[in-house]
Every structure is written in structure tokens, then in C-alpha cells.
Amino acid sequence: MTLILVSAVALIDDRGHVLLAQRPEGKSMAGLWEFPGGKVEAGETPEAALVRELAEELGITVAEADLEPLTFASHGYERFHLLMPVYACRRWTGEVQGREGQSLAWVPGEEMAQYPMPPADLPLLPAIIARL
């Protein structure tokens, strides 16, 4: 089975809300809500991948030093196994915007479970809520 390495982040605003992004039509698991991030490319660290992905997807600049290791997901899907380190981040520059057509929502911790998410993301919620 193929192992896919993806890094993700819980962006936390000054109200303690977390950013969720909805997977756009045409992508696998379209319509589900997830934490921003993406695949780690060859030669990249998970932190460098997040910095790149957040600039591409959300139009924000994040310093690697502002990414705090939080938890990880290890989940077997039908065609691959996902390994996903997850970070918390409270500092960035720029205005968050969905640059790939995805909807975005700033969600209080206690409401995150109301958003349909990929199976790998659900076990992350307690650790993220505890960090708020």
C-alpha cells in the first residue's frame, strides 16, 4: 500500500476559532471540511510543505518557526495510507482567502464536529480543541 505524507495546520485566530476549508468539487472527498495543508513533495519537510501550501491555497505567509507540532493522523484509506503531521499556528501575515475555489469557515472548537470531515481528520479534534 502506498504511503502518502500530507501536512496540515489548525490556524487559530484571536477569538480561538479554527479555520476549516471545504474540499472543492472535482477533488476526492469533495464537500468535506478539512484543515488546510497538502502533500509533502520530494525533498520538502512537512513544515516547508505547509508554508508553501498556505501561500498557494490561502494567500498567507507563515514562518516555519510559528508552526507548533500538535498531533498526527495515521489512517488507512482504500487505496493508500495517510500519514499527516498536524501543527497549530496563531501567527501569519496576509488575509486568509480561498484561492482554489474552496469555501472557508472560522469555527469555534465545540462546533468543529458538526462539519462533515474526512475520516482521518475526526480523531484530531480533541487535540486541537485542547490547544484552543
Secondary structure, 3 states (H helix, E strand, C coil): CEEEEEEEEEEECCCCEEEEEECCCCCCCCCCEECCEEECCCCCCHHHHHHHHHHHHHCCECCHHHCEEEEEEEEECCCEEEEEEEEEECCCECCCCCCCCCCEEEEEHHHHHHCCCCCCCHHHHHHHHHHC
